[in-house]
C-alpha cells in the first residue's frame, strides 16, 4: 500500500527540524568554539603560558611596527596631583574648614596642602618628558620615546609632557584594584594593558636607555630595585638610573649602609645618579650617550 505523501512530507520536516536542532546544540557547545576565540578555554590555568606569550607579543609587534627601539622609563607615584588640581583641592579644603572647624576637616586641609607641595614632582616629570621628547622629535636618528606606567600622577605627567612637546609616548597599564585607568595623554596606539607584572616589566626595560624615578611607593621601589638588580648582575646593560630629589631618596633608603655592611660592593653605588631639576636629569642622559657632541 502506497504511503501517504503528506505523511512522508511531515516526517521529513520533523526529521529535518530535529537535525537542525541537534546541529544547533552542537554548535552552542563550548567544545565547538574556535580555540583562539574561546575565552573560557584561554583563561584556564593550563593556558597561562599561552597568555604570557600573547601578552608579550602584542606590544612587541606594535612597537616594532612603529620602529620604537629606544625608550626612557619614567616611574613615580600615581598619587601626586597636577598643581592646578592640587590648588583646587586646597581651596575646597579651606572652604570646608571655614564651614566646620572639625578635626576631620583640619586633617583634610593638611593632606591637601601636602598634595600641593608634592605637585612639584608632577611638574618636574612633565618638564623632563618635554625636554626628552623635544630632543627626540628633532633627532629621530637617536630618538628615545617616553614610557610610563600609563596611570595618573607622575606617569600622567610624563605622558602629558611628551604630548605637549608634539611627540608620542607609551603607557603600560596593568589591571589593578585601583589606579588602573589610562591617562588621556598616552598616544592611543601605544596604550597597552597587562595582566602580568612580569611581562609589563620586560617591556619597561627591554628598550630602556634610561630610567628616571621620582618619589613613589611600593610600585616605584619595585621597578627601581628590579632595574638595579638586573644591571648589577649584568642581566641588563648599564643605563642611567636617575633618582629625582636626592634628599627624598636618601631619607628613604640608606644605600651607604648597604656598602658599610658589605651587602653591596662600593662600586654598586655608582649605578645610581641623582637629579634636582628636570634639566639636570636630561643633561645626565645626554652626557651618558654623548648626545651633545
N, C-alpha and C positions, 0 to 999 in steps of 0.2 A: 504494500500500500504506500503510495507516494506521500512524503512528508508535506505538511502544510508550509508553503513558502513564507507565510507570515511568522510562523513559529521559528523557522530557521533564521529568519532575519532578526527576531527578538533575541534568540540565543546568541547570535553573532554579536549583536550590540552589547549584550550583557558580558560576553567574554572579552570584548574589546575594552569595555569600561573597567572590568576587573584588572586587565593587563595594564591599562593606563594608571590605575590606582596603585598597582604593585610597583610600577616603574617610578611613580612619584614618591612612594615611600622609600625606595632605594636611593633616589636622588637626594631626598631630605636627610638621609642618614649621614652622620659625621664622617664615616669612613669613605664616603663618595667625594668629599671635598678635595680639591687640589691641595696638596700638602703645603705649598707656599702661601695659600690663601686661607688656611685653617688656623685661626688664632689659638683655639683651644689646644691644638696639636703643638704649635710652635712655642707655647708658654709652659710646656711640661719641663720638669727638671732635667729629663734626659736630653732635651734640646738646648740646654744652656750654652754649650759650645757653639752651636749654630747662631744663637742670638748674639753671643760675643763677637763672632766673626762678622755678622751683618752690621752690628753697631760700630765696629771698627771701619768696615769698608765704605759705608755710606758717606761719612765726612771725608774719608780719604779720597774717594773718587771725585767728589765735588771740588775739593781743594786742588787736587791735581789738574782737573779740567780747567780751573781758573789760574793755574800756574802760581799758586800760593806755596812758596817753598821756604820762606823765612818769616818768623813772627817775633813779636815782643810780647811776653806774657805779663799781664798786669793783675796782681792779686790785691785783696784788701777787704775790709768789712763791707758786708751787704747792708749794714745798719746806718751808715753815715748818710746824712741828707744833703741835698744841694743847698747852698747858702740861702737862696731865696725861700726855699721850703722851710729851712730851719728858722729863719727870721719870722715867718708866718706863725710857726708853732710857738715861738716866744711871745708874740703879740697875743695869741689866743690864751696862752697860759696866764699872762698878766691880767687879761680881762676876767678870766675865771676866778683868779685870786682876789681881784677887786670886788667881785660879786660875793665871794665866800672865802674868807681867810681861814680855810681849813688846812689841817696838816697834809691832807692828800693833795690839795692844790699847791701848797708850798713845795711839796716833793715834785710835782709835775713841772713847776716852773724851773726848779734846779735841773731836772732832766732835760728840759727844752734848752736851757742855757748851755748845758754841756754839749748838746747836739749842735748848737750854733758854733761853739768853739771847735768842735771836731769837723765841722763842714769845710775847714781849711784843707782837709785831706781830699775831699771831693774835688775842690777847686784845683788842687795840685795834680791829681790824677788826670783831670780833664786837660789841663795845660800841658802836661807831659805828653799825652796822646796826640795833642795838636802838633807839638813840635816834631814828634817822630813821624807823624803822617804827612806833614808838610814836606819834610825831607824826602820821604818815600815817593810822594807824588812828583817831586822834581827830579828824582834819581831812581828811575824804575829799574835800572840795572842792579841796584843794591837795595831795593825796597824791603822794608820789614813791616808786616801788617800787624796792627794791634789785635790781640786776642785776650778776651776776658771770660769770666765765668758766666756772663750773659745776664746776670741778675741786677738788682739795684745797687745803690751805694757806690763804692769805688769802681765796681765793674761798669755800672751805668755811666759814670763819669768818663771812663776810658773810651767806651764806645761813642759817647757824645762828643768827646774831643776829636776823635777821628772823623766823625761826620762833619763837625764844624770846619775842619781843615779840608773838606772836599774829598776825603778818601773813604775807603771801605774798611770794615773791621769785622772780626769774628766773635761770636758768642757761643760758648759751650754750656748750655743749660743742662740741669740734671733734675730729675724728679725727686722732690723733697717735700716734707710736710709743710714747710714754709719757704718763702723766698724763691719760688720756683718759676715765677712768671718772667719771660724775657723782657728786657728793657727795650724801649722803642727806638733806640739809636743803632742797634745792630743792623748791618747790611742784610736784607732779607734772605738772600741766597746763601748767606754764611751763618744763619741762625739754626743751630743744631740742638737736639735734645738727647740726653743719655739716661740710661737706667743704671749702668755700671760705672762706678767711680774709676775703676782700673782703666777702662777704655778711654774715658774722658781724660784721665791723667796722661795717657800715652799721646793723645792728640795735643795736649798742652805743650808737651816737651819735645815731641818728635821734630818740630820745625823751629824750636825756640832758639833765638840768637841772644836773648837776654831775658831776665826776669826782674821785674820791679815789684817789690812787696811793700804796700802801705800797711799801716796798723790794721790788725784784724784779729779774728778769734780762732777757733779750732780749725776751721777750713783753711784759713791763710797759713797757719802754722803747719798744718798737714802738708800742704803743697810746698811750702818753703823747705821743710826738712826732707821731703822726698827728693827735691831737686838737689839739695846739698849732698845727700847720701849718694845719689847717682853720680854726681861729679866727683865726690871724694873717692868712690870705689871705681872710678873710671868706666862706669857703665854708660856715661854720657860725656860728651866733650865739654871742656871748660867754656862757660859763657859768663858774662857779668851777672852777678846776683846782687841786686842793689836794694838795700833796706832804707826806706824813706823815714826820716826823723830818727836820728841816732839816739837821742835821749829816750824816746819811747822804747826802742828795741833793747837798749842796754838796761833799762829798768825792768823789762820783761824777761830777758834771757842773759844770764851771766856766762858768755862764751869763754871769757878768760878763766873762769873756774874750771871749765872742762879741760883746758890746757894744763892748769895747775895740778889737777888730779890725774893727769895722764890719760884722760878719756878720749882726747883727740890730739893729733900732732900739732905743734905750734904753727906749721905752715897751713894747716886747715883753716885758720883764722883768715888767711888771705883770700879764701874763696868768697868772702863777704866784703861788700863795699857799702858805704853809707852816703846818702844824699840829703841835703836840706832844702833844696829847691828843685822844681821840675827841670830847670835849665841845667843844674848840676847833674841830675840823673841822666839826662840826654847826652851831656858832654862826656860823661864816663863811658857811655856806649860808643860814641863816635871815636873816642880815643882808643878804645879797645880794638875796634875794627879799622882804625886809621882812615876814617871816612872824611876827615877834613883835609887830607893830602891828595 
